[in-house]
Amino acid sequence: HNDLIEPAKSLARQSLAMLGSWGVQTNIPVVRNLSAAYELIARAGLTHARPEYGIPAVTVGNREVEVSEEAVLTLPFGTLLRFKKDVDIEQPRVLVVAPLSGHFATLLRNTVRTLLPDHDVYITDWHNARDVPLDAGVFGFDDYVDYLIKFMEKLGPGAHLVAVCQPCVQALAAVAVMAADGNAAQPGSMTLMAGPIDTRVNPTKVN
């Protein structure tokens, strides 16, 4: 399928090149819409290569500090990735739970970038399922919840959790299990963003 649409993508790239910056900067709606459509077609496609987070540095206080990525815990289906900063102060630890739904956790790079100046940020960097060996077994709902519990235990007591979109359900389940077990690593706060859960309603369609 990707090969079949390559001629259309090539034509769109050429059309974009002809329009140049004028296509984006003009106030003529038809030209702007056409430029956007060409760009959408040109970018269409499938890739199995994870993009970079692209966060080399952030401003903390009044100085710029370097950011490096550190794998804290690597499991078959995902890595607990820390965005390590060279700062002397202790900042609140937060786990960003990214969706596992057909795209990479790098989709949340702007969320990470926003949190970094004031937090010690970790993210669930899920692996591409096609790269996971068969002997690693299956990865179902319960496994997802177990991974989140393991990640929170690695962060330790007092950390916070932010789940975005699809994993809000698993995050809620993980925190509920940790609370029921009296797990010392249960998060100090849980934020569920744009997920299929309305915490004001019980039961919901999800549960």
C-alpha positions as CSV (number, residue, x, y, z in Angstrom):
1,H,0.0,0.0,0.0
2,N,2.8,2.4,0.9
3,D,4.5,1.7,-2.5
4,L,1.2,2.2,-4.4
5,I,0.7,5.7,-3.0
6,E,4.3,6.7,-3.6
7,P,3.5,8.5,-6.9
8,A,0.8,10.6,-5.2
9,K,3.3,11.4,-2.4
10,S,6.0,12.4,-4.9
11,L,3.5,14.7,-6.8
12,A,2.5,16.3,-3.5
13,R,6.2,16.9,-2.5
14,Q,6.8,18.6,-5.9
15,S,3.7,20.7,-5.6
16,L,4.8,21.8,-2.1
17,A,8.2,22.7,-3.4
18,M,6.6,24.9,-6.1
19,L,4.4,26.6,-3.6
20,G,7.3,27.1,-1.2
21,S,6.7,29.3,1.9
22,W,4.1,31.3,0.0
23,G,1.7,28.5,0.4
24,V,1.8,28.7,4.2
25,Q,2.2,32.5,4.6
26,T,-0.5,33.6,2.1
27,N,-3.9,34.8,3.4
28,I,-5.7,33.1,0.5
29,P,-7.7,30.3,2.1
30,V,-7.8,28.1,-1.1
31,V,-4.0,28.2,-1.4
32,R,-3.4,27.6,2.3
33,N,-5.8,24.6,2.3
34,L,-4.2,23.2,-0.9
35,S,-0.7,23.6,0.8
36,A,-2.0,21.7,3.9
37,A,-3.5,19.0,1.8
38,Y,-0.2,18.5,-0.2
39,E,1.8,18.3,3.1
40,L,-0.7,15.7,4.5
41,I,-0.3,13.5,1.4
42,A,3.5,13.9,1.3
43,R,3.8,12.8,4.9
44,A,1.4,9.8,4.6
45,G,3.1,6.5,5.1
46,L,4.2,3.9,7.5
47,T,7.5,3.8,9.5
48,H,8.8,1.4,12.1
49,A,11.6,3.7,13.1
50,R,11.0,5.6,16.3
51,P,11.5,9.4,16.0
52,E,13.8,11.2,18.4
53,Y,12.4,13.1,21.4
54,G,14.6,16.0,20.3
55,I,14.9,17.6,23.7
56,P,18.6,18.5,24.1
57,A,18.1,21.1,26.8
58,V,15.5,23.0,28.9
59,T,15.6,26.1,31.0
60,V,15.4,25.5,34.7
61,G,15.2,28.7,36.7
62,N,17.5,31.2,35.0
63,R,19.8,28.7,33.3
64,E,19.7,26.2,30.5
65,V,20.5,22.6,31.4
66,E,21.4,19.7,29.2
67,V,18.9,16.8,29.0
68,S,20.0,13.2,28.4
69,E,17.8,10.1,28.0
70,E,18.5,7.3,30.4
71,A,16.9,3.8,30.4
72,V,16.1,3.1,34.0
73,L,14.3,-0.2,33.5
74,T,14.0,-2.2,30.3
75,L,11.4,-4.9,29.9
76,P,10.4,-6.8,26.7
77,F,7.5,-4.5,25.8
78,G,8.7,-1.2,27.1
79,T,11.4,0.8,28.7
80,L,11.1,3.2,31.6
81,L,13.0,6.2,30.2
82,R,14.2,9.1,32.3
83,F,15.0,12.6,30.9
84,K,18.0,13.3,33.2
85,K,19.0,16.9,33.9
86,D,22.1,18.3,35.5
87,V,20.4,20.1,38.4
88,D,21.3,20.3,42.1
89,I,17.7,20.6,43.3
90,E,15.4,17.6,43.9
91,Q,12.3,17.9,41.7
92,P,9.0,16.0,41.9
93,R,9.2,12.7,40.1
94,V,6.5,12.1,37.5
95,L,5.8,9.2,35.2
96,V,4.2,10.1,31.9
97,V,2.2,7.1,30.7
98,A,2.1,7.2,26.9
99,P,-0.4,5.4,24.7
100,L,0.4,2.0,23.3
101,S,-1.9,2.3,20.3
102,G,0.0,2.3,17.0
103,H,2.4,5.2,17.4
104,F,5.5,5.9,19.5
105,A,5.7,7.6,22.9
106,T,7.6,10.4,21.2
107,L,4.2,11.8,20.3
108,L,4.2,13.2,23.8
109,R,7.5,15.1,23.4
110,N,5.8,18.5,24.0
111,T,4.1,17.2,27.2
112,V,7.5,16.0,28.4
113,R,9.2,19.3,27.4
114,T,6.5,21.3,29.3
115,L,7.0,19.2,32.5
116,L,10.8,19.1,32.4
117,P,11.7,22.5,33.9
118,D,9.9,21.7,37.1
119,H,9.8,17.9,37.3
120,D,12.1,14.9,37.1
121,V,10.3,13.3,34.1
122,Y,10.0,9.6,33.2
123,I,8.0,8.1,30.3
124,T,6.7,4.7,29.3
125,D,8.7,4.3,26.1
126,W,6.8,1.4,24.5
127,H,8.6,-0.9,22.1
128,N,7.3,-1.6,18.6
129,A,5.5,-5.0,18.9
130,R,7.1,-6.2,15.7
131,D,10.5,-6.0,17.4
132,V,9.5,-8.0,20.5
133,P,10.6,-11.7,20.4
134,L,7.8,-14.3,20.4
135,D,9.2,-15.9,23.5
136,A,8.4,-12.7,25.4
137,G,4.8,-13.9,25.4
138,V,1.6,-11.9,25.1
139,F,1.0,-8.3,26.3
140,G,-2.6,-8.0,27.5
141,F,-4.5,-5.6,29.8
142,D,-3.2,-7.2,33.0
143,D,0.4,-7.1,31.7
144,Y,0.0,-3.4,30.9
145,V,-1.2,-2.8,34.5
146,D,1.7,-4.9,35.8
147,Y,4.2,-2.8,33.8
148,L,2.8,0.4,35.2
149,I,3.1,-0.9,38.8
150,K,6.7,-2.0,38.2
151,F,7.6,1.4,36.7
152,M,6.0,3.2,39.7
153,E,7.9,1.0,42.1
154,K,11.1,1.9,40.3
155,L,10.3,5.6,40.8
156,G,9.6,4.9,44.4
157,P,7.3,6.5,47.0
158,G,6.1,10.1,46.5
159,A,6.2,10.1,42.7
160,H,3.3,11.3,40.5
161,L,1.5,9.8,37.5
162,V,0.2,11.4,34.3
163,A,-1.6,9.2,31.8
164,V,-2.6,10.6,28.4
165,C,-5.4,9.2,26.3
166,Q,-5.7,5.4,25.9
167,P,-3.7,4.3,29.0
168,C,-5.9,6.2,31.4
169,V,-7.9,3.0,32.0
170,Q,-4.8,0.9,32.8
171,A,-3.3,3.8,34.9
172,L,-6.5,3.9,37.0
173,A,-6.5,0.1,37.4
174,A,-2.8,0.1,38.4
175,V,-3.2,2.9,41.0
176,A,-6.3,1.1,42.4
177,V,-4.4,-2.2,42.8
178,M,-1.5,-0.4,44.4
179,A,-3.8,1.4,46.8
180,A,-5.6,-1.8,47.7
181,D,-2.3,-3.5,48.4
182,G,-1.0,-0.6,50.4
183,N,2.0,-0.4,48.0
184,A,4.4,2.3,49.3
185,A,5.1,3.4,45.7
186,Q,1.5,4.3,44.9
187,P,1.5,7.8,43.3
188,G,1.0,10.9,45.3
189,S,-1.3,12.2,42.6
190,M,-2.8,10.8,39.4
191,T,-3.8,12.9,36.4
192,L,-5.9,11.3,33.6
193,M,-5.8,13.4,30.4
194,A,-8.2,12.9,27.5
195,G,-8.9,9.3,28.4
196,P,-12.2,7.3,28.2
197,I,-12.9,7.7,31.9
198,D,-15.1,10.2,33.7
199,T,-13.9,10.0,37.3
200,R,-17.1,11.8,38.4
201,V,-19.3,8.9,37.2
202,N,-19.3,5.3,38.6
203,P,-19.9,3.0,36.7
204,T,-18.9,4.3,33.3
205,K,-19.0,2.6,29.9
206,V,-15.4,1.6,30.4
207,N,-15.8,-0.1,33.8
